């Protein structure tokens, strides 16, 4: 069954076609290791590393859910919709990739906005909602009080997007479920 992590990996595939050599990760969590607050996946640091022209990782911010009535009269709520609010954090060097932050945002926006097809789902739609291009603001969110370390043409931005997934609850099999 498709998960939000699968959608983040789809986004990563799109990014690899845009920025050769990008290092992309899945969904990260913020953690404190020693005195540092930074992004990690399974105890592995996935933050800034200037050996790549660009790096990216995702953050799962929230999920909201609702029942959706199909063509019924209100007494048959068989469709469910989950809307995942996500962030794509991108660290890059403008000189190495050849794009300014606003250009990169537009390219990413056009690449990842759209409808995905997956078996068992009515629709999956990815919508870019906005971006934070202020490096200092994104730094504070991702690294807390750690000293600001970006210089020259290095940039850090946050692209916020939604993944809206509509599915028929009758098609979901829960393992070991005893009704």
PEVENPE-V400401 format. One record per backbone hydrogen bond with DSSP energy under -1.0 kcal/mol. CO is the residue of the C=O (numbers start at 1). NH is the residue of the N-H. Records with the same first field share a line. If there is no record, write none. Layout:
CO: NH + NH
This chain:
3: 7
4: 8
5: 9
6: 10
7: 11
8: 12
9: 13
10: 14
11: 15
12: 16
15: 19
19: 22
23: 56
26: 58
29: 40
31: 38
33: 36
36: 33
38: 31
39: 46
40: 29
41: 44
44: 41
49: 52
53: 93
54: 23
55: 91
56: 25
57: 89
58: 28
59: 87
62: 85
64: 83
66: 81
68: 79
76: 78
78: 169
79: 68
80: 167
81: 66
82: 165
83: 64
84: 163
85: 61 + 62
86: 161
87: 59
88: 159
89: 57
90: 157
91: 55
92: 155
93: 97
94: 98
100: 104
101: 105
102: 106
103: 107
104: 108
105: 109
106: 110
107: 111
108: 112
109: 113
114: 126
118: 121
123: 166
124: 116
125: 164
126: 114
127: 162
130: 160
132: 158
134: 138
135: 139
136: 140
137: 141
138: 142
139: 143
140: 144
143: 146
151: 154
153: 94
155: 92
157: 90
158: 132
159: 88
160: 129 + 130
161: 86
162: 127
163: 84
164: 125
165: 82
166: 122 + 123
167: 80
168: 171
169: 172
174: 177
